[in-house]
Amino acid sequence: MFFALKDNTTHALQALRQNWVRSLLTMSGITVGMLAVVTLVAILQGVKVEVQREVEGLGANIIIIVPGKLDDSGMPNPMAMIGVSPFTQRDIEALRKVPGVDKLAPVLFVSGTIEGAKNKAVSGLVVGTNSEGVDMNPTPLQEGRRFLQSDLDLNVCILGAKQKEELFGKVSALGKQVGVNGKQWRVIGVLQKPGTDGGLGNSMLGLSEIVYLPERAVRRELTGWQMNRIVLTTDYAHPAETMIQSLNSTMLKVHNGREVYGIITQKKGLALVVRLVSMAQALLVLIAAISLFVAGVGIMNIMLVTVTERTREIGIRKTVGAKRKDIFLQFLVEAVVLALLGGLLGLILSQGICSLIAKFSPLTPILSLPVVLMGLALCLTVGTLFGVAPAVRASRLNPIDALRYE
């Protein structure tokens, strides 16, 4: 079977080379189809990443779980939020198992001021969290780094831009010590100032003025702590309503059916992102179906013409012992080779166009390996489906009638 396929592929390439102009024109249909599909998918992937980055900057995929049941308007109870929190590590472990949860972080509010050298003190929102909690903040760093797993047990911190400037001015804060609740914390990172990072949410929500401490170090070093919030991000693959239902059932199970919590989320924002991405994907599927159908019809048409032109050749092959399946495989392989060659040419052109788009436009197409494999699989499918009819017609020709054909 392998040798038969190899021989048929060789013969197909020779046949296409003999009529290279017609073969090139026929391939142009599949080339344009492949070019359109792959380029559009690459653009969509780039847009999807960019939209996700911007939406994350606005916090639309962030869900916050707070103590106390929400009121009828969906607002949290202020008194419940400042009281004793019911959250424990059991909540964290249970929520990590919910499908669609991307990042998950406990948030521990730390009271007190941030003290620098010479007893200089500034105010700020100090929270204890894990590395995922810091990563949820889209604000870039102006110096240093974010928390690593190895930092979570150490007395280190990430300063907000305001606190760094008030304590250290224009001097680098890396390696300096700051005091929080009588304990010393070494600065390993500083957030950028609002308005310099290109994100709307950072300046509006004050995300560049938070001081981060490692959660485990807070538990060890400070007294009176409690888990005041649980913050998580979704992966966009699960609709907002489904996510909220899953989170709600999980929390109820952990707390024995008592609704001692509230789930705050921008459901409309999440639903809009999922809907837009789904619509774009559906549109691409439609475009792919139309363009590749047209290309497939072109391949079938030219292969039917080829069968007619090579009728005498088919008669001779059958006379010397070729079976129906041999003739069928010969012409089917020729159609598949024609489609794959056109697809490869389309991929090469798509790569060039994606580079030009990335260079001369705000879009950044992402031409990944799965996209390339998807395109080649589509070409293989089109060549196979639209090559069957000509191959069947060739295999069914009567050898005597074929030999008489002029």
N, C-alpha and C positions, 0 to 999 in steps of 0.2 A: 504493500500500500504506500509506504514511504517513497519507494523508488518510482512508483507510478505518479505520485504527486510531484516529485522532483522533476521527472521528465515532462509532465504536463506544464509545469511552471516554466521550464526552459522553452518549450514550444510556444507557450503563450507570449513570452517576451520576444521571441523571434517573429511571431505573427504581428505583434504590435509594432515592432521596429520596421517591418516591411511596409506598413501603412502608418508611418509615424505622424503624418500631418492629421489624418483622421483620428488617430488615437489621442493625439494631443487635444484636439477640439472636443472629443468625447470626454476626456479627463477634466476639461475645464469646468464642466458642470459640477462634478464631485469636488473639484478643487475650490470653486467658489463656495459651495455648500459647507465644506470643511472649514474654510477660511472664516465664513460668517459665524458658524457655530462655535468654534474654538475661541475666536476673538471675543465674541459676545460673552461666552462663559467666563473667560479670563477677566474681562472688564467687570462682570457681575461680581466675581470673587474679590476683585480689588475694591469695588464700591461697598461690598458687604463688610469687608474688614474696616474700611474707613468710616462707614456709618456706625458700625459697632463701637469703634473707638470714640466717635463723637457722642453717641448715645450713652456710653459708659461714663463719659465726662460729665454728662448731665444727670447721671444716676438713674436712668430709666430702667436698667436691668438690676437695680439694687433693691432688695427686700429687707426691711428692718422689723425685727420681732421685739416688742417692748412689753414690760410688765403691765398687767391690767387690761381689761376688756375695752375695746374701742366703743365710742358712743355711736348713736345712729348716723351721725354725719361722717363717720370714719376717722374721727380725731381721737387721739389717746387721752386717757384720764391723767391730768397733770399730777394729782396726788399719788396715784398708783405708781407713776414713773419715778417719783422721788422717794418712795417707800422701800420696804424690803423686797428685793427681787426674788422671784421663785425659780430663776434659772440656775441650772447646775451643769456639770460636765455631761450628765445623761442626755440633756437636750442636744448638746453638740454632737455626741456620738450618734444619736438617732437621726438628726437632720442630715448628717453626712451620707446616709444611705438613701435619701430621697432622690429619685431620678430627676435630672435637670439641674441639680445644685452644682455650680462650678467652683466657687470659692466660698468658704465659710469661716467666720471669725467671731469669737466672743469679744465684747467690749466692756472694759472695766473703767469706770470714771474714777479719776484720782483727784482728790481735792488738794488745794494748796497752791502756792506760787512757785515759779521757777526762779531759782537764785543763781547768780553768777559770781564773779570775783568781786571782792570788796563789798559783800553783802547787798549787791544790787539785785533787785527782784522785779519780775514782770509777771503779769497775769496771762493766762492762756488755758485753753481746753487741753487737759492732760488725760490721755487714755492709755490703758494697757490692752494690747491686742497681740495677735500672732502675725507672722509674715504675710499671710493672705489678707489680713485686715489692712495692712499698709499698702499692699499691691492694689487693693480696691480704690485707693485714692489715685486719680489720674494725674495729679500734680507731679511734674518731673522734679528731680533734685538739682539744686544749683551746685552742690558739692557732696562728696561722700557716696554712700550706698544705702540700700534698704536692708531690712533685717534678713539674715540668713538663718537657717535652722540652728546653726551653732551659736547664734546670738541670743536665743530665746531664754536662756538661763543666766545671762550675764546682765550686769548693770550698765546697759547702754541705752541710748535714746536717739530719736530723730527730731530735730527742732523745726518748728515752723519758721517761715521767713521773718515774721514780725519779731518773734522772740529772739532769734539770732541777731537781728540788727540792733535791737535794744540792749542786748547783753554784750555783744562783741563788736558792734559796728561793722566796719569793712574788713576786719581781720578774720581769717579763716577760723571757724569754730571746731574743726575736726580735731579730735583728741582732747579737747577742753572738757572740764568737769562742770556739771550744773547740779544744783541741789533741788530735790523734790521730797517734801516731807521728812527732812533730816537725813536723807540718803543721797549719796553721790552717784551720778550717772554720766558715763562718758559719751560724748557726742560722736556719732559715726555717720550722720547724714543731716542735710539741711534742705528743706523744701524750697522751691522757687517762689518768688513773689507772685501775687495774682496779677494776671494781665500779660505776663511774659511767656506763658506756656501755650497760648492759643486755644485754651479751653474755656467755654462760657461758664461751666459749672463750678470751676475752681474759685473764681472770684465771687460768684453769687452765693455759694454755700460755705465760704470760709474754709475750704479744704486745705489751703496753704498755711493756715495758722494753727494747725493741730500739732501737739507734741506727743510723740509716740514712745511708749515704754513697752518692753517685752512682757507679755501677760504672765508667764511663769515666774519671772523675776519680781513682778508686782505682788504675786501671791506669796512669795517667800519673804520679801523685804518689808512690805507694808501691812498694816493692820486695818481692819474695818472694810476690806474690799468686798465687793460683790459683783456678779455678772449683771450689769445694767441693761445691756442690749445684746442681741445676736444679729449680726449682719451677714447677708449672703448675696451672691450674684447668681444669675441663671445663665444657662448656655444657649438661650434663644431657640432651642430645638423643641421646647415644650411650651404650649400656649399658657398665657398668664393664669387663666382660670384653673387649668389643670394643676399648675404649680401650687397655687394657693390652696386648693383642695387637698393636695398631697401633704403640704406643710401643716395644714390645720389638723388633718387626721393624725399625723405623727405627733404633734404637740399634745393633742387630746389624749393620745395613748400614753404618753410619758407622764402626764399629769392626772391620770385616772379619770378622764372625762371632764375635768374642771377647766373652764376657759379662763385661765388666770393670765392671759397674754393677749396681745393684739398684733396683727400682721399689717404693716404699713408698706404699700407698694404703689408704684405708678402703673396701675394695670393698663390704662389706655396707651401709655407709651410702649410698654412691652407688647401689647396686642398689635399696635401699629407696626412695630418693627417686624414681628413675625409675619404679619399680613403682607407687608411690602416685599419682603424677601420671597415669600411664597408666590406672589403675583409675578415677580420678575422671573423666577424659575419656571413658572407655567408658561410665560411668554416665550422664554428661550426654547422650551420643548416644542411649542407650536412652530416657531421659526425654523428649528432644526428639522421638524417633520416635513414642512413645506419644501425647504431648500433641498433636502436630501431625497425627497420623493421625486422632485423634478430631475435631479441628477440621476436617480435610479432609472427613471423612464428613458432618459437619454442613453444610458448604458444598454438597456434592454433593446432599444430601437436599433442601435448600431450593431449589437450582437445578432439580431435577427437578419440585418443586412449581410453581416459576415457569414452567417449560416447559408444564406442564399448564394453568395459568391463562391463559397467553398463546398457546394453540393457535390461536385464531381470528386473532390478530395475525400469527402465523407464516404462516397460510394466505393472508392478504391480501398480505403481503410477497412470497410466492412467486408469487402471481397477477400482480403488477405487475412481475415480472422478477427478483426476488432469487434468486440461485443457492444451492446447498447450502452452498458455502464461506462465503457471506455470512452465512447464518443461523448456521453453526457458529462463525464468528469473533465474531459478536455475543454469543452466550451464553458463549463461552470468555472473552472480554474482561470480561464482567460478573462471572464467577467470580473472575478474577484481580484485578480492581479491589476486589471484596469482601474478598479475602484481604489485599491490600496495605493497604487502609484499616484493617483489623483489626490488621495488623502494626504500622502507624505508631502506632496508639493504644496498643498493647502496649509499643512503644519509649518513648513518653512516660511511661507509668506506670512502666516499669522504671527510667527515669532518676530519677524521684521516690523510688522504693523504695530504689535504690542510695544515694541521698543520705541517706535516713533510716537505713539500715543503717550507713553510714559515721559518722553522727553519734551514734547511740545504741548501738553495739556495737563490739567490738574489731576486727571485720572491716572491710576497706577494699576494696570492689568496684572493679574497673577496667573501666569501660565505654569501650572503645576503638573506633576507626573500623572495624577489621576485624570486631569483634563485631557492630556495627550492620549492616554490609554482609552479614555471614553471616545475620543474622536476616531481612533483607529478601529475600535470595536464597532462604531456606527458604520464606518466604511466597509468593514468586513460583512456586516449584516446587509447593507444595501447591495453590495456586489453579489452576495449569495441569493438574496430574495429576487432581485431583478435579473439574475443570470440563469435562474431555473427554467423559465419559459423558453428562451433560445436553446438551452442545452437539451431540454426535452424534445423540442422540435427537431434538432439535429440527430438525436439518438433514434428517432422514430422514422427517419427517412428510409425508404425502400432502396436497397443497394442497386437493384437493376434500374429503377427509375433515376437514381442519382447518377449512375454511370452514363445514362443517355442524356443527362442535362447538359445544355450548352449555354 
